[in-house]
């Protein structure tokens, strides 16, 4: 294969990495706000809940997406482990449901959420221009934070009976929807009061999630504003250099527009 073909293939892959951020965000939104309520409502197709089928498919897409956008062998190993846990739990729930299946699912979601935060968050807060993919990536990180605490709350609820008031941690169709609902209520500091932590460990986790829910938007906004200000300053400097004629046609400007612009977030997915 020629060097030109290899370069074109790499360029195409880089563009698709940016698009996968949007795809992963959409899949996670469907997982949280569509499939989970369908399972809680008891909607079935041929005796199988919609969420069990679509949920497993969504998990596979998320795992494959993280593997695609990240070149880290550590992330790849973690995603393979999460995949094995999710598939095992999904088939076990169809045959002989037990609390162990819930542990496996919670573990798989914890691994996937932490990997998404690590991979996408590194790109969101890195230097570069503020573009559409960076904004979508920031939304994905926010949703992944909530999913991380969904897994942690599930572990606590299974290990410590009655750690939460108003929510039972048993293998039921409504469990995923209830824990997701509680996690976002805590992350956004809404606090309806229908579900609340009782055990000290559960309270500590809720406090931590609430703090992250307040700090993340503020930190993100400050970072995006600083990146935009820096980008405008450099573009003005580039324009000034061009007007003053300090760079000739055959001379590469150190602040040339081509070096300032980036195609997206792909360059930050390598470790």
N, C-alpha and C positions, 0 to 999 in steps of 0.2 A: 504493500500500500504506500502510495507516495506521500511526501511530507504535506502537500497541499490538501490531500484527502483527509489526513489525520487532523490537520488544523481545522478543516471544516467540520469534522465530526466532533471535535472538542468544543468548538464554538456553538454548535447545535445543542450539545449536552449542557453547556453553561446556561443557555437561554431556557432550556427546559427545567433546570434547577430552580430558576426564579418562578416559573409557572407552577411548579409543584408546591411552592409555599401557599399559593392561593388555593390549590386543590386540597391540600391538607387542612387548611382553615375551613373550607366548605364542608369537608367530610366530618371534621370534629364538631362543627355547628349542628349538622344533621344528627350526629351521634348524641349530642347532649340535649337538643331541644326538639327533636322529632322522634327518633327511634326510642329513646328512654320513656317518654310519655306513652308511646304506643304499647310498649311492654307493660307499663303500669295499668293501662286501660284494659289489658287482657285481650287485645286484638290478635287473632290467630289466623294462620294460613295452613291448611291441611294439618291441623293439630299442633303446629309449631308456632310459637310466638314470633311476630315480625321482628322484634328486637334481637332475638337469638340468631336469626339468619343475617339480618342487615348489620347487627352489631359485630358479628364475627367478620363479615366482609369489610366493614369500616376499619376494624382493628388491623386486618391484613393490609389494607391500603395505607394506613398510617405507618405501619412498620416498614412496608416497601418504600414509602416516600422518604422516611428518615434514612434508610439505607442508600437511597438514590442521591440525596442531597449532601450526605456526609461521606467523606473519604476516610474517616477514623476507624481503625480496626476495633477499638474498644467499643465504639457506638455500634458497630456491626455485630459484635459478639453479644452485646446487651439486647439488641433487637431480635436476634435469633432466639435468645433465651425467652424473651417476652412472647415471641410467636409460638414457641413450644408450649408455654404456660397457657396462652389464650386458647389454642387448639385443644389441648388436653381438657381444660375446664369446659369448653363448649360441648365436646362430645360426652364428657362425663355427666353433664347436666341433662343431656337427652336420655341417658340410660339410668343412672342412679344418682340423683341430685344429693348433695351433702354440703356441709359448711366448708369442707376442704376445697370445693370448687370455687367458692366465693373468695377464699384466700388466694387461690391461683389467679383469678381474674383481677383481684385487687393488686397483686404483685405485678401482673403484666401491665396494667394501666399505670402503675407507679413508675415502672421502668420506661415505658413509652413517653410518659409526661415529662420525666426528668430529662430524657434524651432530647425531646423537642425543645425544652427550655434551654438546654445547653447549646444545641446546634443552632437553632434559630435566634436565640437571644444574643449569641456571639456576633451574629451578622447584623442584628437590629441596632446594637449599640456601638458598632464599629464605625470608623471614619468613612466618609463618602457622602454622596449626594442623597438628599431625602427624596425618595420616589415612592411609587405605588407599592412596590414589593416590600419596601421597608415598613410601610404602614400596616399592610396585611400581616407581615411577620410579627409586628408588635401585638396585634390582636390575637394571633396564634399563641404567643407566649402567655398572654393574659389568660386565655382559656386553659392552657396547659397548667398554669399555676392552680386554677380551680380543680382540675382533674387530679393533680398531685395530692391535694388535700382530700379529695373524694376517696382515694386509695388509703390515705392515712386514717381518715375517720372510720373507714371500713375495718381496718386492722384493730383499731381501738375498740370499736363496737363489738367485734367478735371476741376479742381477748378479755374485755371487761364488761360483764353483764350490766345493763342499765347505766352505761356511761352517758347515754343521751336520753333525755326525757322526750317522749312523743315519737320515737322511732325505734323499731325493732330490727335487729340485724340477724336476719334469717334468710335462707335461700328462697326468696319470693319474687314474683314479677315486679313488685313495686319498689324493691330495695334500691335498685340503681337510680330510679327517678327521685326517690326521697333523699338519697345522699347527695346527688347532684344539686337538687334544689337547696338543701341545707348549706352546701359548700358555697354556692353563689350568693345566698343570703348573707353568709358570713363575710365573704370576700368584699362584697359591696356595702357592708355595714347596714344592711336593711333591717334585720332583726325583727321579724314578725312576731316571734314569741311562741309559735306553735311547736317548734323543736328547739331545744336548748341543751347545752352540755351540763352535766352534773358532776362527773368525776374530774379531779384536778388535772389529769393528763389531757382529757378532752377539752377542758377550759383553756389550758395552755396552748393547744393546737389552734383553737378558735381565735385566741388573742393574736397568735403569730400570723394567721391568715388575714385577719383584719388589718394588721399593721402593713403586711405586704400589699393588700388591696388598696391602701391609701398611699403608700410610698411609690408603688410602681407607676401609676399614671403621672404623678408629679415628676418623678425621675425621668420617665420617658419623654414627657413634654419638654423638660429642660434640655435633654440631650438633643432632641430633634430641632429645637430652636437654635441651639448653639451650632449644630451642623449646618443649618440653613444660613445662619449669619456668616459662618466661615466660608461656605460655598459662594455666597454673594460677594464677600470681600475678595476672594481669589478671582472670581469672574471679572470684578472691576479692575483688579490688578492686571489681569490678562488683557483686558480692553485697553488699558493705559499703555501697556507695553506695545500693543499693536499700533496704537495711534502715534506713539513716539518713534516707531520704526527701529526699535532696539534689536529686533530679531530679523535677520535676513531670510530670504526664501529658502536657502539651503541650510539654515541654522535652526536647530531644534530649540524652541523656547522651553525653559525649565518649568514655566507655568502655562504651557500651551493648553488649549481647551481640550484636546484629545486626552491629555493626561489627567485632567480634572474630572472628566466624566467617566462614569462606570456604567456598565450594562445592567447592573443589578446587584444582588447580594451574593452571587455565586462565588466570587473571589474569597469570601470569608468562610466557606464551608470546608476548607481544607485545614488539616491540623499538622 
